[in-house]
Structures are given as C-alpha cells and as structure tokens.
Amino acid sequence: MATVLTGLHKKDLISRTPSPAHAKVLLTSLTDQGRTVLDDAYREVIVLERALAKAFEPEELTALCALLERATSVLTRQTPRRQ
C-alpha cells in the first residue's frame, strides 16, 4: 500500500499530511488533479458499462449479471482477509 500511495503522491494525485492525532500517521486526500483523474475514470467506466449492456438482450444481461454476482461471491469467500 505504501508503494501505491507513494506513486500517487509523486504523480500529484494525492496529498499526504501528518495527522494531528498520531505522529506516525499520514492523512491522505485527493488533489484537484487526482479528483479530475478519478472523475474521468468514472465517466469511462459508465461509457463501457453502457456499451456492454447494449451488446446483450435484456434477458442475457440479467443472466450475465447473476453469473458475475455468483462468481464475485465465490472469489470474495476464497480471498483470505488480512487484519
């Protein structure tokens, strides 16, 4: 996680400031540039979802979503939780 945050910070997508409550904690927030990148990504996802939805008949899309939900459930159960 530290490596990911460091990369985002170097790209000026997040800012990191010391926590007033704990000396070893850095508070992380999106920069304006980070918010723009995230907003752009959401827009691209919406476009992709709409294109995929148009590729299927309504019944097919319902079935696909049910299958994906089942697959996600299995993957979630199989993923060990770290504490």
FENURGI-V678825 format. One record per pair of residues at least 24 apart in sequence whose ideal C-beta (glycine too) atoms are under 7 Angstrom apart, sorted by the first residue. I is the first residue (numbers start at 1). GAP is how many residues later the second one is. D is the distance in whole Angstrom. If there is no record, write none. Layout:
<<I & GAP & D> <I & GAP & D>>
This chain:
<<13 & 24 & 6>>
